[in-house]
C-alpha cells in the first residue's frame, strides 16, 4: 500500500502481484495501462523504483529456479 498526491488530491493504492508463466503477446487495456513490456528479472530490478516491488521480483526469481 502506498499514498501519493495527484492534482492536489490524496490517492491511496493497494498493489497486488499475480506472478505467472506466460507466452504470447502482451495485451494491455489502454484505458487503465499506459505502457507494458516483458523484462528479464535483471532488467526488472533495474527498472523498479519501489523496494517492496524489488523484493517481490527477487522472490519470484528464486521460486522459478526451484
C-alpha positions in Angstrom: 0.0 0.0 0.0 1.2 3.5 -0.8 0.0 7.0 -0.9 0.6 9.8 -3.4 -1.0 13.1 -4.5 -2.5 13.7 -7.9 -3.9 17.1 -8.9 -3.8 18.1 -5.2 -5.8 15.1 -4.0 -4.5 12.3 -1.9 -4.6 8.9 -3.6 -4.1 5.6 -1.7 -3.2 2.5 -3.7 -3.0 -1.2 -2.9 -0.7 -3.2 -5.1 -1.4 -6.9 -5.7 1.1 -9.2 -7.6 0.0 -12.1 -9.7 3.1 -13.9 -10.9 2.6 -16.3 -13.8 4.4 -18.1 -16.5 3.1 -16.7 -19.8 3.7 -16.9 -23.5 2.5 -14.9 -26.4 1.8 -11.2 -27.0 1.4 -8.7 -24.2 -2.1 -7.3 -24.3 -2.8 -4.0 -22.5 -6.0 -2.3 -21.5 -5.3 1.2 -22.8 -7.9 2.8 -20.6 -6.0 1.6 -17.5 -2.4 0.9 -18.5 -0.1 3.4 -20.2 2.8 1.1 -21.0 3.8 -2.5 -20.6 6.7 -4.8 -21.6 8.3 -8.1 -20.9 11.6 -7.9 -18.9 14.2 -10.3 -17.6 14.5 -10.4 -13.8 17.7 -8.4 -14.1 16.1 -5.7 -16.3 13.1 -5.6 -13.9 15.4 -4.9 -10.9 16.9 -2.0 -12.8 13.5 -0.5 -13.8 11.7 -1.0 -10.5 11.7 2.0 -8.1 9.8 0.7 -5.0 11.8 -1.5 -2.7 8.8 -3.7 -2.0 8.4 -4.4 -5.7 12.1 -5.3 -5.9 11.7 -7.8 -3.1 8.8 -9.4 -4.8 10.7 -9.7 -8.0 13.7 -11.3 -6.3 11.4 -13.8 -4.5 9.6 -14.8 -7.8 13.0 -15.2 -9.4 14.1 -17.6 -6.6 10.9 -19.6 -6.9 11.2 -20.0 -10.6 14.6 -21.6 -10.1 13.3 -24.4 -7.9 
